[in-house]
Amino acid sequence: MKLEATVDDLMDTLRADLERLAAIPSIAFPGFPAAPVQEAHDLLVELLRGAGLETVERLDLPDTAPVIYGEIPPPTPDAPTVLLYGHYDVQPPGDESLWESPPFEPTPIEGGLRARGIADDKSNVIAHLGMLRAYGGRPPVGIKVVIEGQEEYGSAFDDYPPTDPERFACDAMVVADLGNLRPGTPTLTTALRGASEVVVEVRTLDEPRHSGEFGGAAPDALLVLIKALATLHDVHGDVAVEGLRREDWSGTSYTEEEFRSLAGVREGVPLVGSGSLGERLWSGPAITVVGLDAPGVEHAASAVVPYARAKLNLRFHPRQDAREAQGRLVDHLRSLTPFGVHLTVTPGDTGPGYEAATGGPAYRAARTALKEAWGEEASYVATGGSIPLVNGLAKAAPGAEVLLFGAQDSMCNLHAPNERVLFSELRNTVVAMAAFVREFAADFQGRHTAGESPA
């Protein structure tokens, strides 16, 4: 109760700092000004130093916004070290006419605040800050803080940690770029699906030809492409590409009503696929057509289409090799000859998934901490999204347990208009982080005293 009271006393200041940070349009995308990104960086350096970080450094990598790195040494030789991760850059706001208030004017809502990036990921950065303040800058563990500035767009930092393993060495890490399945439900994300892109294109004619004179015999490139794309799923909507891994999901998941609401599925339209939502979203593959080059309806001519192209996004099981998964899709498409026409298939970027081991002392401490903060047992979920840096951090510190939790929730509208965070989730996340380092330190030191290996 003392810990919770301490955090409650900090909340007004944490809210004020969150509003200051969320008011900065720190969009690290091409075409946006760099000055706000630097402004957010400088504000966080100031706040972290004020919260007790003895060392704060700036990491500059090619074509990448600066990364904040800070340390507090372990208080005793037998104390573990915990790495805290977040990012201070945000997504562009998109169509601002869809926002109920200006995206970079933090606006009160019932129980929280609305602004772009306030959930993803500035509330989580503030939660780290709150944990440090709860201990007066002297937590019972060593601390390493890593706050990057170009996570949303992607950067060279994704691959950097394994090249500098000493800097990222730790016993556990809290990657706070996720949150709860729903508000009030403490959640640990234990797996991330991998992601890959593939482009498939068809060229059948030198140029368009009159559909009346040539249609029926001249090969229509768009029809060829459509026939190929139709083979990717079976009659139920499940992925039909051989060799893509799919397993039962044993953790918690959305109800169908929650998912329909979150996805904005229109009334009367069925969901795609069979099996549990966890299988379809997290422990099985998904293939989405994310782009299509073909004549637009508005200005379409009565002509046989000579060329068509589609970009596919593949999400695959966390434990499936990224190159293998992409190769399965590429091989499937290259094996097709719709109407006798060969396809040109070009593999694009691919990134691995991640699955955490959940039986170690850090997970035990986290389950205790989340229950203390929210008053109920933590749920395990996965996510179809990807956080490429997780794999880099895991390679840099292969013995460290990776925990993914934070102040977001699945209803916070991240990457969408009217993004928001709830104060209850922020407050409980600070309590959980503070309780986690307490529990982890006690467990670590107990095993160290007993002569057990802390790893």
C-alpha positions as CSV (number, residue, x, y, z in Angstrom):
1,M,0.0,0.0,0.0
2,K,3.0,2.3,0.6
3,L,4.1,1.8,-2.9
4,E,0.7,2.6,-4.3
5,A,0.4,5.7,-2.2
6,T,3.7,6.9,-3.4
7,V,2.7,6.5,-7.0
8,D,-0.6,8.2,-6.4
9,D,1.3,11.2,-5.0
10,L,3.3,11.3,-8.2
11,M,0.4,11.2,-10.6
12,D,-0.2,14.9,-11.0
13,T,3.4,15.6,-11.9
14,L,3.5,12.6,-14.2
15,R,0.4,13.8,-16.0
16,A,1.9,17.3,-16.4
17,D,5.1,15.7,-17.9
18,L,3.0,13.5,-20.2
19,E,1.1,16.6,-21.5
20,R,4.4,18.4,-22.1
21,L,5.8,15.5,-24.0
22,A,2.6,14.7,-26.0
23,A,2.4,18.3,-27.1
24,I,5.6,17.9,-29.1
25,P,5.0,16.6,-32.7
26,S,8.0,14.3,-32.7
27,I,7.3,12.6,-36.0
28,A,10.5,11.0,-37.3
29,F,9.3,10.4,-40.8
30,P,10.7,11.8,-44.0
31,G,9.2,15.2,-44.9
32,F,8.5,16.2,-41.3
33,P,10.7,18.7,-39.4
34,A,13.5,17.3,-37.3
35,A,13.3,20.1,-34.7
36,P,10.4,18.6,-32.7
37,V,12.1,15.2,-32.6
38,Q,15.1,16.9,-31.0
39,E,12.9,18.8,-28.7
40,A,11.3,15.6,-27.4
41,H,14.7,14.1,-27.0
42,D,16.0,17.0,-25.0
43,L,12.9,17.1,-22.7
44,L,13.3,13.4,-21.9
45,V,17.0,13.8,-21.1
46,E,16.1,16.6,-18.7
47,L,13.3,14.5,-17.1
48,L,15.5,11.3,-16.8
49,R,18.4,13.2,-15.2
50,G,15.9,14.7,-12.7
51,A,14.6,11.2,-11.9
52,G,18.1,10.0,-10.9
53,L,19.9,8.7,-13.9
54,E,23.6,9.2,-13.2
55,T,24.7,8.7,-16.8
56,V,22.7,9.9,-19.8
57,E,24.2,9.6,-23.3
58,R,23.2,10.2,-26.8
59,L,23.6,7.5,-29.4
60,D,23.8,8.7,-33.0
61,L,23.5,6.2,-35.8
62,P,23.3,6.9,-39.5
63,D,20.0,8.4,-40.7
64,T,18.5,7.8,-37.3
65,A,17.0,10.1,-34.7
66,P,19.1,10.2,-31.5
67,V,18.7,7.3,-29.1
68,I,18.8,8.1,-25.3
69,Y,20.8,5.8,-23.2
70,G,21.1,6.1,-19.4
71,E,22.2,4.1,-16.4
72,I,21.9,3.8,-12.7
73,P,24.4,1.3,-11.3
74,P,23.2,-1.7,-9.2
75,P,22.9,-0.7,-5.5
76,T,24.8,-3.8,-4.4
77,P,26.9,-6.4,-6.1
78,D,24.2,-9.0,-5.8
79,A,21.5,-6.8,-7.4
80,P,20.3,-7.5,-10.9
81,T,20.1,-5.0,-13.8
82,V,16.9,-4.2,-15.6
83,L,16.7,-2.6,-19.0
84,L,13.8,-0.3,-19.7
85,Y,12.8,0.4,-23.3
86,G,10.5,2.9,-25.0
87,H,10.4,5.4,-27.8
88,Y,9.7,9.1,-28.0
89,D,8.7,9.4,-31.7
90,V,5.1,9.1,-32.9
91,Q,3.1,8.3,-35.9
92,P,1.9,11.1,-38.2
93,P,-1.6,12.2,-37.2
94,G,-3.2,11.3,-40.6
95,D,-6.4,13.1,-41.6
96,E,-6.7,15.7,-38.9
97,S,-10.4,16.3,-39.7
98,L,-11.1,12.9,-38.1
99,W,-9.7,14.1,-34.8
100,E,-12.1,15.4,-32.2
101,S,-9.3,17.8,-31.0
102,P,-6.0,18.9,-32.5
103,P,-3.7,15.8,-32.3
104,F,-0.8,17.7,-30.6
105,E,-3.0,19.5,-28.1
106,P,-3.4,17.0,-25.2
107,T,-7.1,17.1,-24.4
108,P,-8.8,15.8,-21.3
109,I,-11.3,13.0,-21.9
110,E,-13.2,10.9,-19.3
111,G,-10.5,9.2,-17.3
112,G,-7.6,10.2,-19.5
113,L,-6.0,12.3,-22.2
114,R,-6.3,12.4,-26.0
115,A,-3.3,13.2,-28.4
116,R,-1.2,11.6,-31.0
117,G,1.5,9.3,-29.5
118,I,0.1,9.7,-26.0
119,A,-0.4,5.9,-25.7
120,D,2.2,4.8,-28.3
121,D,4.6,5.3,-26.7
122,K,4.8,8.5,-24.6
123,S,2.7,7.1,-21.7
124,N,5.0,4.2,-21.4
125,V,8.1,6.4,-21.3
126,I,6.5,8.4,-18.6
127,A,5.7,5.1,-16.7
128,H,9.4,4.3,-16.7
129,L,10.0,7.8,-15.3
130,G,7.4,7.2,-12.7
131,M,9.0,4.0,-11.5
132,L,12.3,5.8,-11.1
133,R,10.7,8.7,-9.1
134,A,8.8,6.2,-6.9
135,Y,12.3,5.1,-5.6
136,G,13.7,8.6,-5.5
137,G,16.1,7.6,-8.3
138,R,17.5,4.7,-6.2
139,P,15.6,1.5,-7.3
140,P,16.6,-1.9,-5.8
141,V,18.1,-2.9,-9.2
142,G,20.6,-1.5,-11.6
143,I,18.8,0.3,-14.4
144,K,19.6,0.8,-18.1
145,V,17.2,3.1,-20.0
146,V,16.9,2.9,-23.8
147,I,14.6,5.4,-25.4
148,E,14.8,5.6,-29.2
149,G,13.5,8.3,-31.5
150,Q,12.7,6.6,-34.8
151,E,10.8,3.4,-33.9
152,E,7.7,4.2,-35.9
153,Y,9.5,4.7,-39.2
154,G,12.3,2.2,-38.6
155,S,16.0,2.8,-38.3
156,A,19.5,1.3,-38.0
157,F,19.0,1.0,-34.3
158,D,16.9,-2.2,-34.8
159,D,20.2,-4.1,-35.6
160,Y,22.5,-2.2,-33.4
161,P,22.3,-3.9,-29.9
162,P,24.1,-7.1,-30.9
163,T,27.1,-5.0,-32.1
164,D,27.4,-3.4,-28.6
165,P,26.3,-6.2,-26.2
166,E,28.0,-4.8,-23.1
167,R,25.9,-1.7,-23.3
168,F,22.7,-3.7,-23.3
169,A,23.7,-6.5,-20.9
170,C,21.0,-7.0,-18.3
171,D,19.2,-9.7,-16.4
172,A,15.7,-8.7,-17.5
173,M,14.2,-6.1,-19.8
174,V,10.8,-4.3,-19.8
175,V,9.9,-3.4,-23.4
176,A,7.1,-0.9,-22.8
177,D,5.6,-0.6,-26.3
178,L,2.5,-2.6,-25.7
179,G,-0.3,-2.7,-23.1
180,N,-3.4,-4.5,-21.9
181,L,-5.9,-6.6,-23.9
182,R,-8.6,-4.3,-22.5
183,P,-8.6,-1.6,-19.8
184,G,-8.4,-3.1,-16.4
185,T,-7.0,-6.5,-17.6
186,P,-3.3,-6.8,-16.7
187,T,-1.6,-8.3,-19.7
188,L,1.8,-9.7,-20.6
189,T,2.5,-10.1,-24.3
190,T,4.5,-13.2,-24.8
191,A,4.9,-13.5,-28.5
192,L,5.1,-11.3,-31.7
193,R,4.3,-12.6,-35.2
194,G,6.9,-12.2,-37.8
195,A,6.3,-10.0,-40.9
196,S,7.2,-10.2,-44.5
197,E,6.4,-8.5,-47.8
198,V,6.1,-10.0,-51.3
199,V,5.2,-8.3,-54.6
200,V,3.6,-10.2,-57.4
201,E,3.1,-8.8,-60.9
202,V,1.8,-9.8,-64.2
203,R,2.4,-8.4,-67.7
204,T,0.5,-10.0,-70.6
205,L,0.3,-7.4,-73.4
206,D,2.4,-4.7,-74.7
207,E,-0.4,-2.2,-74.1
208,P,-4.2,-2.1,-73.5
209,R,-6.3,-3.5,-76.2
210,H,-10.0,-2.9,-77.0
211,S,-12.0,-5.3,-74.8
212,G,-14.7,-5.9,-77.5
213,E,-12.2,-6.8,-80.2
214,F,-9.7,-8.7,-78.1
215,G,-11.4,-9.7,-74.9
216,G,-12.0,-13.4,-74.6
217,A,-8.7,-14.5,-76.1
218,A,-6.2,-11.8,-75.1
219,P,-4.9,-12.6,-71.6
220,D,-6.2,-10.0,-69.0
221,A,-3.4,-9.4,-66.6
222,L,-5.8,-8.3,-63.8
223,L,-7.8,-11.5,-64.1
224,V,-4.6,-13.5,-64.0
225,L,-3.5,-11.7,-60.8
226,I,-6.9,-12.1,-59.2
227,K,-6.9,-15.9,-59.9
228,A,-3.5,-16.2,-58.3
229,L,-4.4,-14.2,-55.2
230,A,-7.6,-16.3,-54.8
231,T,-5.4,-19.4,-54.2
232,L,-3.9,-17.9,-51.0
233,H,-7.0,-18.7,-48.9
234,D,-9.4,-21.6,-48.7
235,V,-13.2,-21.4,-48.7
236,H,-13.2,-20.5,-45.0
237,G,-10.7,-17.7,-45.4
238,D,-7.8,-19.6,-43.8
239,V,-4.4,-19.3,-45.3
240,A,-3.9,-22.1,-47.8
241,V,-0.1,-21.7,-48.4
242,E,1.6,-25.0,-47.5
243,G,4.2,-24.9,-44.8
244,L,3.1,-21.8,-42.9
245,R,3.0,-22.8,-39.3
246,R,-0.3,-22.7,-37.3
247,E,-0.9,-23.9,-33.8
248,D,-3.6,-23.7,-31.1
249,W,-3.6,-20.6,-29.0
250,S,-3.9,-21.4,-25.2
251,G,-3.7,-17.8,-23.9
252,T,-6.3,-15.1,-23.5
253,S,-7.9,-13.5,-26.5
254,Y,-10.6,-11.0,-27.4
255,T,-14.3,-11.9,-27.5
256,E,-15.7,-11.9,-31.0
257,E,-17.8,-8.8,-30.0
258,E,-14.7,-7.0,-28.8
259,F,-12.8,-7.8,-32.0
260,R,-15.6,-6.8,-34.3
261,S,-15.8,-3.4,-32.5
262,L,-12.0,-2.9,-32.5
263,A,-11.7,-3.8,-36.2
264,G,-14.8,-1.8,-37.2
265,V,-16.4,-4.8,-38.9
266,R,-19.8,-3.8,-40.4
267,E,-22.9,-5.4,-39.2
268,G,-23.8,-8.6,-41.1
269,V,-20.2,-9.1,-42.4
270,P,-18.7,-12.3,-41.0
271,L,-15.1,-12.6,-39.7
272,V,-12.6,-14.4,-41.9
273,G,-11.2,-17.8,-41.2
274,S,-11.9,-20.6,-38.7
275,G,-10.6,-21.6,-35.3
276,S,-10.1,-19.4,-32.3
277,L,-9.3,-15.7,-32.7
278,G,-5.9,-16.3,-31.0
279,E,-5.0,-18.8,-33.7
280,R,-6.1,-16.4,-36.5
281,L,-4.4,-13.4,-35.0
282,W,-1.3,-14.7,-33.2
283,S,-0.3,-18.3,-33.6
284,G,-1.3,-18.8,-37.3
285,P,-0.4,-17.0,-40.5
286,A,-2.2,-14.1,-42.2
287,I,-1.9,-12.8,-45.7
288,T,-3.2,-9.4,-46.6
289,V,-3.3,-7.6,-50.0
290,V,-2.1,-4.2,-48.9
291,G,-1.7,-2.6,-52.3
292,L,-2.9,-3.1,-55.8
293,D,-1.8,-1.5,-59.1
294,A,-4.7,-1.7,-61.6
295,P,-6.8,0.7,-63.6
296,G,-9.1,2.8,-61.3
297,V,-12.8,2.4,-61.8
298,E,-13.4,6.1,-62.2
299,H,-11.4,6.5,-65.4
300,A,-11.4,2.9,-66.6
301,A,-11.3,2.3,-70.4
302,S,-13.0,-0.6,-72.1
303,A,-9.7,-2.4,-72.6
304,V,-8.0,-5.6,-71.7
305,V,-5.6,-4.8,-68.9
306,P,-2.0,-5.5,-69.9
307,Y,-0.3,-5.1,-66.4
308,A,-1.3,-5.6,-62.8
309,R,0.7,-5.8,-59.5
310,A,-0.1,-6.5,-55.9
311,K,1.8,-6.1,-52.6
312,L,1.2,-8.8,-50.0
313,N,1.9,-8.6,-46.3
314,L,2.5,-11.9,-44.6
315,R,2.3,-12.4,-40.8
316,F,3.7,-15.7,-39.5
317,H,4.1,-17.8,-36.4
318,P,6.5,-16.3,-33.8
319,R,8.8,-19.4,-34.0
320,Q,8.8,-19.9,-37.8
321,D,12.0,-18.8,-39.5
322,A,11.4,-15.5,-41.3
323,R,13.2,-16.6,-44.6
324,E,11.4,-19.9,-44.6
325,A,8.0,-18.3,-44.1
326,Q,8.6,-15.8,-46.9
327,G,10.0,-18.6,-49.1
328,R,6.8,-20.6,-48.7
329,L,4.7,-17.8,-50.0
330,V,7.1,-17.0,-52.8
331,D,7.3,-20.7,-53.9
332,H,3.5,-21.0,-53.8
333,L,3.1,-18.0,-56.1
334,R,5.9,-19.0,-58.5
335,S,4.3,-22.5,-58.8
336,L,1.1,-20.9,-60.3
337,T,0.4,-20.3,-64.0
338,P,-3.1,-18.9,-64.1
339,F,-4.5,-19.4,-67.6
340,G,-0.9,-20.5,-68.5
341,V,0.6,-17.2,-67.5
342,H,3.7,-17.0,-65.3
343,L,3.9,-14.5,-62.5
344,T,6.9,-12.4,-61.5
345,V,7.3,-12.7,-57.7
346,T,9.7,-10.4,-55.8
347,P,10.4,-11.0,-52.1
348,G,10.7,-7.8,-50.0
349,D,11.6,-7.1,-46.4
350,T,11.2,-9.8,-43.8
351,G,11.6,-9.8,-40.1
352,P,11.4,-12.5,-37.5
353,G,8.8,-13.0,-34.8
354,Y,9.6,-13.5,-31.1
355,E,8.4,-15.8,-28.4
356,A,9.4,-15.2,-24.8
357,A,10.2,-17.9,-22.3
358,T,7.8,-17.4,-19.5
359,G,9.0,-19.7,-16.7
360,G,11.8,-17.7,-15.2
361,P,12.2,-15.4,-12.2
362,A,11.4,-12.2,-14.1
363,Y,8.1,-13.6,-15.2
364,R,7.3,-14.7,-11.7
365,A,8.1,-11.3,-10.4
366,A,6.0,-9.6,-13.2
367,R,3.0,-11.8,-12.5
368,T,3.1,-10.8,-8.9
369,A,3.6,-7.1,-9.8
370,L,0.8,-6.9,-12.2
371,K,-1.6,-8.6,-9.8
372,E,-0.6,-6.1,-7.1
373,A,-1.3,-3.2,-9.5
374,W,-4.5,-4.4,-11.1
375,G,-5.9,-6.7,-8.5
376,E,-6.1,-9.8,-10.7
377,E,-3.9,-12.4,-12.4
378,A,-2.1,-11.3,-15.5
379,S,-3.3,-12.6,-18.9
380,Y,-1.0,-13.9,-21.6
381,V,-1.6,-12.7,-25.1
382,A,0.4,-12.3,-28.3
383,T,0.3,-9.7,-31.0
384,G,0.2,-9.8,-34.8
385,G,2.3,-6.6,-34.9
386,S,6.0,-6.6,-34.8
387,I,8.7,-4.8,-32.7
388,P,11.9,-5.5,-34.7
389,L,14.2,-4.2,-31.9
390,V,13.0,-7.0,-29.5
391,N,15.1,-9.5,-31.4
392,G,18.1,-7.3,-31.5
393,L,17.9,-6.7,-27.7
394,A,17.4,-10.5,-27.1
395,K,20.5,-11.2,-29.2
396,A,22.5,-8.6,-27.3
397,A,21.5,-10.0,-23.9
398,P,20.6,-13.7,-24.6
399,G,20.3,-14.6,-20.9
400,A,17.8,-11.8,-20.1
401,E,14.1,-12.4,-19.8
402,V,12.0,-10.1,-22.0
403,L,8.8,-8.7,-20.6
404,L,6.3,-6.8,-22.8
405,F,3.7,-4.7,-20.9
406,G,2.7,-1.1,-20.5
407,A,0.1,1.6,-20.2
408,Q,-1.6,1.2,-23.6
409,D,-4.7,-0.9,-24.2
410,S,-6.2,-2.4,-27.3
411,M,-8.9,0.3,-27.3
412,C,-6.6,3.3,-27.2
413,N,-6.7,4.0,-31.0
414,L,-2.9,3.8,-31.5
415,H,-2.0,4.8,-35.1
416,A,-5.6,6.0,-35.6
417,P,-7.5,9.2,-35.0
418,N,-8.3,10.2,-31.4
419,E,-5.5,8.2,-29.7
420,R,-5.9,8.2,-26.0
421,V,-4.5,6.9,-22.7
422,L,-6.4,6.2,-19.5
423,F,-4.9,7.5,-16.2
424,S,-5.9,4.2,-14.5
425,E,-3.7,2.3,-16.9
426,L,-0.8,4.7,-16.6
427,R,-1.0,4.7,-12.8
428,N,-1.2,0.9,-12.6
429,T,1.7,0.5,-15.0
430,V,3.9,2.6,-12.8
431,V,2.8,0.6,-9.7
432,A,3.5,-2.7,-11.7
433,M,7.0,-1.5,-12.8
434,A,7.9,-0.4,-9.3
435,A,6.6,-3.7,-7.8
436,F,8.4,-5.7,-10.5
437,V,11.9,-4.3,-9.8
438,R,11.2,-4.9,-6.0
439,E,10.1,-8.5,-6.5
440,F,12.8,-9.3,-9.1
441,A,15.6,-7.9,-6.9
442,A,14.4,-9.8,-3.8
443,D,14.2,-13.1,-5.8
444,F,17.6,-12.5,-7.5
445,Q,19.3,-11.7,-4.2
446,G,17.7,-14.7,-2.5
447,R,19.1,-17.1,-5.1
448,H,22.4,-15.3,-5.1
449,T,22.7,-15.8,-1.3
450,A,21.7,-19.4,-1.6
451,G,24.4,-20.0,-4.1
452,E,22.1,-20.5,-7.1
453,S,22.8,-19.0,-10.5
454,P,20.8,-15.8,-10.8
455,A,20.4,-16.4,-14.6
